[in-house]
């Protein structure tokens, strides 16, 4: 799938966030992670398991360990020992992460796009303002 808009937006958000002190505990600097994001290919392999979606940028053998680095709410980068960013994980229960995925990628298989859109609607529905819901009719005695 085409992830150019998704990655460009994510890299800019990470770079502009005022959170330098949070990066002191990470093995990789903020500048390194932003550079890795900007250097990713324009396409990624997409998989999802119902709880998370995965954008894979390189083949990683099963069982390969990587460091998970928080990028934004519901978004983690999987960084290999050599510093290469191999995967971005999207927590599908986080509305902002799911919205960024839906808005930023193109070429999702139709079935995946439909499932993610349905998930978005189910997560967004409870957040609708109460004023938008008509009150029940008063009961008469």
JOMO-V868602 format. One record per pair of residues at least 12 apart in sequence whose ideal C-beta (glycine too) atoms are under 6 Angstrom apart, sorted by the first residue. I is the first residue (numbers start at 1). J is the second residue. Records with the same first field share a line. If there is no record, write none. Layout:
I: J ; J
This chain:
1: 46 ; 105 ; 107 ; 108
2: 43 ; 106 ; 107
3: 44 ; 55 ; 105
4: 42
5: 104
6: 104 ; 105
7: 37 ; 40
9: 104
11: 34 ; 37 ; 38
14: 34 ; 71
15: 34
26: 69
27: 67
28: 79
36: 85
40: 57
44: 56 ; 57
51: 92
52: 89 ; 91
53: 90 ; 92
54: 87 ; 89
55: 88
56: 87
57: 86
58: 86
60: 86
66: 78 ; 79 ; 80
67: 79
73: 94 ; 96
74: 91 ; 94 ; 97
75: 97
76: 89
95: 123
98: 120
102: 116
